[in-house]
Amino acid sequence: QVRLKESGGGSVQAGGSLRLSCAELGYIGSSHCIGWFRQVPGKEREGVASIYTGGDETHYADSVKGRFAISQDAATNTVYLQMNKLKPEDTAIYYCARGTSCRLQEYEYNFWGQGTQVTVSS
């Protein structure tokens, strides 16, 4: 069974940084995509970044390009999201998810973590 666990959320001031972690637990299987999504109450879930675990393919939402970086540690089956120059509008619950496509569309991912809160104050 695939399980994903996020960690690393918290509260920071605008301009600060946070690093989120997504640990894959249980069945890993073949190469796949891990995506980071975020959601604000009352709004749709937004794709932020994704990475292909079998190579270097990455994707970013325009809103985070140049500020966020996704990376992976194959030895520990962990994907990271380094978030720099954070803005108040980055405040959301961040989820990692696993799918067969790296497109930043929610329907492409079928396993989800429980989420971690990121709060950026001005």
LOVEX-115617 format. One record per residue (C-alpha): chain; x, y, z; residue number from 1; residue in three letters. Coordinates in nm, 2 decimals. Each point is the difference from the previous one (the first is absolute). Example, Ala and Ser with C-alpha at 12.3 -4.5 7.8 and 13.67 -1.06 7.14 Angstrom:
<atom chain="A" u="1.23" v="-0.45" w="0.78" resi="1" resn="Ala"/>
<atom chain="A" u="0.14" v="0.34" w="-0.07" resi="2" resn="Ser"/>
//
This chain:
<atom chain="A" u="0.00" v="0.00" w="0.00" resi="1" resn="Gln"/>
<atom chain="A" u="0.13" v="0.35" w="-0.09" resi="2" resn="Val"/>
<atom chain="A" u="0.02" v="0.25" w="0.28" resi="3" resn="Arg"/>
<atom chain="A" u="0.12" v="0.35" w="-0.01" resi="4" resn="Leu"/>
<atom chain="A" u="0.09" v="0.21" w="0.30" resi="5" resn="Lys"/>
<atom chain="A" u="0.08" v="0.38" w="-0.01" resi="6" resn="Glu"/>
<atom chain="A" u="0.19" v="0.19" w="0.25" resi="7" resn="Ser"/>
<atom chain="A" u="0.18" v="0.33" w="0.03" resi="8" resn="Gly"/>
<atom chain="A" u="-0.29" v="0.25" w="0.00" resi="9" resn="Gly"/>
<atom chain="A" u="-0.01" v="0.29" w="0.24" resi="10" resn="Gly"/>
<atom chain="A" u="-0.03" v="0.37" w="0.03" resi="11" resn="Ser"/>
<atom chain="A" u="0.25" v="0.25" w="-0.15" resi="12" resn="Val"/>
<atom chain="A" u="0.01" v="0.37" w="-0.08" resi="13" resn="Gln"/>
<atom chain="A" u="-0.01" v="0.12" w="-0.36" resi="14" resn="Ala"/>
<atom chain="A" u="0.33" v="-0.05" w="-0.17" resi="15" resn="Gly"/>
<atom chain="A" u="0.09" v="-0.30" w="0.21" resi="16" resn="Gly"/>
<atom chain="A" u="0.05" v="-0.36" w="-0.10" resi="17" resn="Ser"/>
<atom chain="A" u="-0.13" v="-0.34" w="0.09" resi="18" resn="Leu"/>
<atom chain="A" u="0.08" v="-0.35" w="-0.13" resi="19" resn="Arg"/>
<atom chain="A" u="-0.28" v="-0.26" w="-0.02" resi="20" resn="Leu"/>
<atom chain="A" u="0.07" v="-0.37" w="-0.01" resi="21" resn="Ser"/>
<atom chain="A" u="-0.22" v="-0.27" w="-0.15" resi="22" resn="Cys"/>
<atom chain="A" u="0.10" v="-0.35" w="0.11" resi="23" resn="Ala"/>
<atom chain="A" u="-0.13" v="-0.30" w="-0.20" resi="24" resn="Glu"/>
<atom chain="A" u="-0.07" v="-0.29" w="0.23" resi="25" resn="Leu"/>
<atom chain="A" u="-0.10" v="-0.35" w="-0.07" resi="26" resn="Gly"/>
<atom chain="A" u="-0.02" v="-0.12" w="-0.37" resi="27" resn="Tyr"/>
<atom chain="A" u="0.22" v="0.21" w="-0.22" resi="28" resn="Ile"/>
<atom chain="A" u="-0.01" v="-0.19" w="-0.33" resi="29" resn="Gly"/>
<atom chain="A" u="0.12" v="0.14" w="-0.34" resi="30" resn="Ser"/>
<atom chain="A" u="0.09" v="0.36" w="-0.08" resi="31" resn="Ser"/>
<atom chain="A" u="-0.29" v="0.24" w="0.03" resi="32" resn="His"/>
<atom chain="A" u="-0.07" v="0.37" w="0.06" resi="33" resn="Cys"/>
<atom chain="A" u="-0.02" v="0.18" w="0.33" resi="34" resn="Ile"/>
<atom chain="A" u="-0.18" v="0.33" w="0.00" resi="35" resn="Gly"/>
<atom chain="A" u="-0.05" v="0.27" w="0.26" resi="36" resn="Trp"/>
<atom chain="A" u="-0.34" v="0.17" w="0.01" resi="37" resn="Phe"/>
<atom chain="A" u="-0.14" v="0.27" w="0.23" resi="38" resn="Arg"/>
<atom chain="A" u="-0.35" v="0.09" w="0.10" resi="39" resn="Gln"/>
<atom chain="A" u="-0.16" v="0.30" w="0.17" resi="40" resn="Val"/>
<atom chain="A" u="-0.34" v="-0.05" w="0.16" resi="41" resn="Pro"/>
<atom chain="A" u="-0.27" v="0.08" w="-0.25" resi="42" resn="Gly"/>
<atom chain="A" u="0.23" v="-0.03" w="-0.30" resi="43" resn="Lys"/>
<atom chain="A" u="0.10" v="-0.27" w="-0.24" resi="44" resn="Glu"/>
<atom chain="A" u="0.32" v="-0.20" w="0.06" resi="45" resn="Arg"/>
<atom chain="A" u="0.29" v="0.14" w="-0.20" resi="46" resn="Glu"/>
<atom chain="A" u="0.29" v="-0.19" w="-0.14" resi="47" resn="Gly"/>
<atom chain="A" u="0.33" v="0.15" w="0.11" resi="48" resn="Val"/>
<atom chain="A" u="0.29" v="-0.22" w="-0.11" resi="49" resn="Ala"/>
<atom chain="A" u="0.06" v="-0.36" w="-0.11" resi="50" resn="Ser"/>
<atom chain="A" u="0.29" v="-0.23" w="-0.06" resi="51" resn="Ile"/>
<atom chain="A" u="0.05" v="-0.33" w="-0.18" resi="52" resn="Tyr"/>
<atom chain="A" u="0.17" v="-0.25" w="0.24" resi="53" resn="Thr"/>
<atom chain="A" u="0.17" v="-0.18" w="-0.29" resi="54" resn="Gly"/>
<atom chain="A" u="0.18" v="0.31" w="-0.13" resi="55" resn="Gly"/>
<atom chain="A" u="0.04" v="0.37" w="0.01" resi="56" resn="Asp"/>
<atom chain="A" u="-0.33" v="0.12" w="-0.15" resi="57" resn="Glu"/>
<atom chain="A" u="-0.16" v="0.27" w="0.21" resi="58" resn="Thr"/>
<atom chain="A" u="-0.29" v="0.24" w="-0.04" resi="59" resn="His"/>
<atom chain="A" u="-0.09" v="0.32" w="0.18" resi="60" resn="Tyr"/>
<atom chain="A" u="-0.31" v="0.22" w="0.02" resi="61" resn="Ala"/>
<atom chain="A" u="0.07" v="0.35" w="-0.14" resi="62" resn="Asp"/>
<atom chain="A" u="-0.07" v="0.14" w="0.34" resi="63" resn="Ser"/>
<atom chain="A" u="0.29" v="-0.17" w="0.17" resi="64" resn="Val"/>
<atom chain="A" u="0.26" v="-0.01" w="-0.28" resi="65" resn="Lys"/>
<atom chain="A" u="0.33" v="0.14" w="0.12" resi="66" resn="Gly"/>
<atom chain="A" u="-0.10" v="-0.03" w="0.36" resi="67" resn="Arg"/>
<atom chain="A" u="-0.08" v="-0.37" w="0.06" resi="68" resn="Phe"/>
<atom chain="A" u="0.22" v="-0.30" w="-0.08" resi="69" resn="Ala"/>
<atom chain="A" u="-0.10" v="-0.36" w="0.00" resi="70" resn="Ile"/>
<atom chain="A" u="0.26" v="-0.27" w="0.05" resi="71" resn="Ser"/>
<atom chain="A" u="0.02" v="-0.36" w="0.10" resi="72" resn="Gln"/>
<atom chain="A" u="0.21" v="-0.24" w="0.21" resi="73" resn="Asp"/>
<atom chain="A" u="-0.03" v="-0.34" w="-0.16" resi="74" resn="Ala"/>
<atom chain="A" u="0.17" v="-0.18" w="0.29" resi="75" resn="Ala"/>
<atom chain="A" u="-0.27" v="0.10" w="0.24" resi="76" resn="Thr"/>
<atom chain="A" u="-0.29" v="0.03" w="-0.24" resi="77" resn="Asn"/>
<atom chain="A" u="-0.05" v="0.36" w="0.10" resi="78" resn="Thr"/>
<atom chain="A" u="-0.10" v="0.30" w="-0.21" resi="79" resn="Val"/>
<atom chain="A" u="0.07" v="0.35" w="0.12" resi="80" resn="Tyr"/>
<atom chain="A" u="-0.15" v="0.33" w="-0.08" resi="81" resn="Leu"/>
<atom chain="A" u="0.23" v="0.29" w="0.08" resi="82" resn="Gln"/>
<atom chain="A" u="-0.20" v="0.32" w="0.03" resi="83" resn="Met"/>
<atom chain="A" u="0.19" v="0.33" w="-0.01" resi="84" resn="Asn"/>
<atom chain="A" u="-0.12" v="0.36" w="-0.01" resi="85" resn="Lys"/>
<atom chain="A" u="-0.33" v="-0.10" w="0.15" resi="86" resn="Leu"/>
<atom chain="A" u="-0.30" v="0.23" w="-0.04" resi="87" resn="Lys"/>
<atom chain="A" u="-0.32" v="0.02" w="0.20" resi="88" resn="Pro"/>
<atom chain="A" u="-0.18" v="-0.14" w="-0.30" resi="89" resn="Glu"/>
<atom chain="A" u="0.20" v="-0.32" w="0.04" resi="90" resn="Asp"/>
<atom chain="A" u="-0.20" v="-0.07" w="0.31" resi="91" resn="Thr"/>
<atom chain="A" u="-0.18" v="-0.33" w="-0.04" resi="92" resn="Ala"/>
<atom chain="A" u="-0.01" v="-0.36" w="0.09" resi="93" resn="Ile"/>
<atom chain="A" u="0.26" v="-0.18" w="-0.21" resi="94" resn="Tyr"/>
<atom chain="A" u="-0.06" v="-0.36" w="-0.11" resi="95" resn="Tyr"/>
<atom chain="A" u="0.23" v="-0.24" w="-0.18" resi="96" resn="Cys"/>
<atom chain="A" u="-0.14" v="-0.25" w="-0.23" resi="97" resn="Ala"/>
<atom chain="A" u="0.10" v="-0.29" w="-0.22" resi="98" resn="Arg"/>
<atom chain="A" u="-0.10" v="-0.05" w="-0.36" resi="99" resn="Gly"/>
<atom chain="A" u="0.10" v="-0.14" w="-0.34" resi="100" resn="Thr"/>
<atom chain="A" u="0.00" v="0.34" w="-0.17" resi="101" resn="Ser"/>
<atom chain="A" u="0.21" v="0.30" w="0.11" resi="102" resn="Cys"/>
<atom chain="A" u="-0.26" v="0.25" w="-0.12" resi="103" resn="Arg"/>
<atom chain="A" u="-0.11" v="0.23" w="0.28" resi="104" resn="Leu"/>
<atom chain="A" u="-0.36" v="-0.12" w="-0.03" resi="105" resn="Gln"/>
<atom chain="A" u="-0.17" v="-0.14" w="0.31" resi="106" resn="Glu"/>
<atom chain="A" u="-0.17" v="-0.28" w="-0.19" resi="107" resn="Tyr"/>
<atom chain="A" u="0.34" v="-0.14" w="-0.11" resi="108" resn="Glu"/>
<atom chain="A" u="0.08" v="-0.10" w="0.36" resi="109" resn="Tyr"/>
<atom chain="A" u="-0.16" v="-0.29" w="0.19" resi="110" resn="Asn"/>
<atom chain="A" u="0.19" v="-0.02" w="0.33" resi="111" resn="Phe"/>
<atom chain="A" u="0.01" v="0.30" w="0.24" resi="112" resn="Trp"/>
<atom chain="A" u="0.15" v="0.09" w="0.32" resi="113" resn="Gly"/>
<atom chain="A" u="-0.18" v="0.17" w="0.29" resi="114" resn="Gln"/>
<atom chain="A" u="0.14" v="0.34" w="-0.06" resi="115" resn="Gly"/>
<atom chain="A" u="0.21" v="0.25" w="0.19" resi="116" resn="Thr"/>
<atom chain="A" u="-0.09" v="0.36" w="0.08" resi="117" resn="Gln"/>
<atom chain="A" u="0.22" v="0.29" w="-0.12" resi="118" resn="Val"/>
<atom chain="A" u="-0.08" v="0.34" w="0.13" resi="119" resn="Thr"/>
<atom chain="A" u="0.19" v="0.31" w="-0.13" resi="120" resn="Val"/>
<atom chain="A" u="-0.06" v="0.33" w="0.19" resi="121" resn="Ser"/>
<atom chain="A" u="0.06" v="0.34" w="-0.15" resi="122" resn="Ser"/>
//
